[in-house]
Amino acid sequence: MGTTVSLLAPAKVNLTLDIKGPRPDGYHELETIMHQVNLVDTVHLRRLTDGIEVSTDSPLVPGDSDNLAYRAAVEFFQATGIAGGVDIHIEKHIPVGAGLAGGSTDAAAVIKGLNRLYAAGLDIKDQMALGARIGSDIPFCILGGTALARGRGEILTPLSPARNLLMVLAKPGYSVSTREVYARYDQGKVTRRPDTGGVEAALASGNLAGACAGMENVLETVTLECCPEVALLKQMMTDLGAVKALMSGSGPTVFGIFLQREVAEAACAIINRYYEEVFIVTSFERG
Ligand code: ATP
């Protein structure tokens, strides 16, 4: 067994996001297609004889037990009964509070990394179940690729990988609280819902135009009210050549889908004059 391991922890975007109704447990019944992109944090783990240490190069992320990565390590040691510890260092590149699952992907990387570091033998289902105890997006971050998520986000069906999907991501200079966005969701205000089945079928047949036609995010109704820049960014993306522009998750990050790299690069440069956090990404490919 080695004593260190480093993992790439990719961000996700929601190609569709629909809310089917309230659940008895107070959460919302979700239906969303999630997709990993190659904007990544790097998570370094080093075995310790005991204790959990967390550090990060970002001032925006807690460097203590409030970090989701810390909680993932606690759950791992509790669930496996392994006596050990870990030093976790997170190189943060994914914008924080952005709707890109930055914290969840770090936590997912810790579960996967500890499983390797301690040769714990948890299969992917065990790892996903462990992750679900900490946060709804973590099982997807463990599974990876492109997947349909239902329930609170933890019931996952892998989909045909949306390969080489070229996107520009842009985040306004503030964050939103996922919890608050869901709390303020009012289905009476929704006028456009995604065609989830249509997007799934279009992705399977490689029909990008068809997939784009069905993409919507019902949480835009909430975030657009408090963050007019989301609408502005969507408009900028389409004006600059995106074939589709949508908010990811609870926002405020907007992604634009582009067909040509030169067009995406030009759009990225222009948006970057007004916003600091702008990235060109494609689909995350493991290895
Ligand atoms: P999601 O898309 O899953 O709703 P998000 O991208 O909107 O998540 P995160 O970047 O995960 O939001 O951060 C949300 C909050 O979690 C922040 O307030 C942050 O301080 C806290 N947090 C805890 N651990 C981490 C981590 N490892 N990386 C980022 N944020 C973290």
Boltz pocket constraint, residues with backbone or C-beta under 6 A from the ligand:
constraints:
  - pocket:
      binder: B
      contacts: [[A, 60], [A, 61], [A, 62], [A, 66], [A, 67], [A, 68], [A, 69], [A, 90], [A, 94], [A, 95], [A, 96], [A, 97], [A, 98], [A, 99], [A, 100], [A, 101], [A, 102], [A, 103], [A, 104], [A, 106], [A, 107], [A, 137], [A, 176], [A, 178], [A, 249], [A, 250], [A, 251]]
      max_distance: 6.0
